[in-house]
Amino acid sequence: MREVLDDAGLGDVAVRTTRIESEAQAIAMDFAGSPSFRINGADPFPVPPPPSLACRLYRNSVGLGGLPDRSALTDAVEHARGEHR
């Protein structure tokens, strides 16, 4: 995420990591599994399953993987940026 923000000219935007340590915390934070991303408080890749303390899979250019494609993250950042102009 840091590299995506830097490439978008948003090097001054902070990236925060939050450690989710329990199922209760996952539910309280509407956590869809690790890793998850939030941009302006919203998950740019919403998923239908309930929140859980689990690994998360993303649809990407090779099928399913542990991270979204970089281009998907870039699109999400640009979409959020457009909403806040």
C-alpha positions in Angstrom: 0.0 0.0 0.0 2.8 2.4 0.8 4.3 2.0 -2.7 0.9 2.5 -4.3 0.3 5.7 -2.3 3.8 7.0 -3.2 3.3 6.2 -6.9 0.0 8.2 -6.7 1.7 11.2 -5.3 0.3 10.6 -1.9 3.5 10.1 0.0 2.3 12.2 2.9 -0.7 9.9 3.6 -0.1 7.7 6.6 -0.4 3.9 6.4 -1.5 2.3 9.7 -1.3 -1.4 10.6 -3.8 -2.8 13.0 -3.3 -6.2 14.6 -6.5 -8.2 15.0 -6.0 -10.6 17.8 -9.4 -12.2 18.5 -12.6 -13.3 16.8 -14.5 -10.7 18.9 -12.2 -7.9 17.7 -12.6 -9.2 14.1 -16.3 -8.9 14.4 -16.2 -5.5 16.1 -13.9 -4.1 13.4 -15.8 -5.9 10.5 -12.5 -7.6 9.6 -12.7 -9.8 6.5 -9.5 -11.6 7.1 -5.8 -10.9 6.7 -4.5 -9.0 4.9 -7.3 -6.4 4.6 -7.1 -2.9 3.4 -9.1 0.2 4.4 -9.2 3.4 2.5 -10.9 6.3 4.4 -12.3 3.6 6.7 -13.9 1.5 4.0 -12.8 -1.9 2.6 -12.2 -1.3 -1.1 -12.8 -5.0 -1.8 -15.9 -5.8 0.2 -16.7 -9.5 0.6 -20.0 -11.2 1.6 -18.6 -13.6 4.2 -19.0 -12.6 7.8 -16.1 -11.0 9.7 -13.6 -13.5 11.0 -10.0 -14.1 12.2 -8.8 -15.9 9.1 -6.6 -15.6 6.0 -8.2 -13.6 3.2 -8.2 -14.4 -0.5 -8.5 -11.9 -3.3 -9.5 -12.5 -6.9 -6.5 -11.4 -9.0 -4.9 -11.9 -12.4 -3.9 -15.5 -11.5 -7.2 -16.5 -9.9 -7.1 -16.4 -6.1 -4.2 -15.1 -4.1 -3.2 -13.6 -0.7 -3.2 -10.1 -2.1 -5.1 -8.1 -4.7 -3.3 -7.1 -7.9 -1.3 -3.9 -7.5 -3.5 -2.4 -10.2 -6.6 -3.1 -8.1 -5.1 -1.3 -5.2 -4.1 1.6 -7.4 -7.7 1.8 -8.8 -9.1 1.8 -5.2 -6.8 4.6 -4.2 -7.7 6.6 -7.3 -11.4 6.0 -6.7 -11.1 7.2 -3.1 -9.0 10.2 -4.2 -11.7 11.2 -6.7 -14.4 11.0 -4.0 -12.5 13.5 -1.8 -11.6 16.2 -4.3 
